[in-house]
Amino acid sequence: MGERSARVLLLGNDGMLGHAWQRLLGREGIEHETRSYPELDLTRREQVMALPGEGIALVVNCTGWTDVDGAETQEAAATALNGDGVGWLAEHCAAAGATLVHYSTDYVFSGDATRPYAIDHPRAPLGAYGRSKAVGEERVEASGASYLLLRTSWLYAPWGNNFVRTMARLGRQRDALKVVHDQRGRPTSAEHLAAASLALWRKGVTGTLHVTDGGECSWYELAKAVIERVNPACTVSPCTTAEFPRPAPRPAYSVLDLGPTEAHLGPMPPWPEQVASVVDRLPLEG
């Protein structure tokens, strides 16, 4: 099937990453269909199995439970969506002969490493959200489907609820902010993630990889980069995770190894450039 005639089924097009994918597919002129909740409830097996399969070359799953703290008290619901539903979707792709692009997270790791997490590092999630995503990974791997399982972290975009937009808004509203400095990871532009995913599929790459922006930072350093572009007069001060306790544990170090991905695509774009591009496109209200 030629790429232009290939049909893509995009799930969760109303979310932050799904919106980036839909814009990308439109620009590339790739024929696609979309499904989002409540039209599609991934926790209902009969709905998943009734998804289009004939002529679909690629299924992109941008759905998922993303409320990290909420998962601590609703783990069964999070696992139903991030685990069971993903498993059924992978089974559907296997039966249809379609490749599944599915996204996972740095939260499947314990966060106590001192060097970037390799793609084959043992999963050891700290909390319910990470456990639910780990179940999804296992279901995809065991499904027999052709898949591209992409772990990512610290997602942001010019739209949706994300740290970069929140910092831009607060930076315009306040004179001072405190942001945690003892958690390190890799920010990821949703637009970059979608484009890299499509590029990997076009190259015929399958299996598990990590996709983020290049470089690493703390939330404090990321906040400073945002604030410097929207209101340099706002003071950003570092604080510890312990000063801002949350229901779900956060990994202290969740930097993902990009080596295998960069072997296919070349260096990932540096996060400061990606963040600047997004911040400069935000409306004045953030």
Secondary structure, 3 states (H helix, E strand, C coil): CCCCCCEEEEECCCCHHHHHHHHHHHHHCCCEEEECCCCCCCCCHHHHHCCCCCCEEEEEECCCCCCCCHHHCCHHHHHHHHHHHHHHHHHHHHHHCCEEEEEEEHHHCCCECCCCECCCCCCCCCCHHHHHHHHHHHHHHHCCCEEEEEEECCEECCCCCCHHHHHHHHHHHCCEEEEECCCEECCEEHHHHHHHHHHHHHCCCCEEEECCCECCEEHHHHHHHHHHHHCCCCEEEEECHHHCCCCCCCCCECCECCHHHHHHHCCCCEHHHHHHHHHCCCCCCC
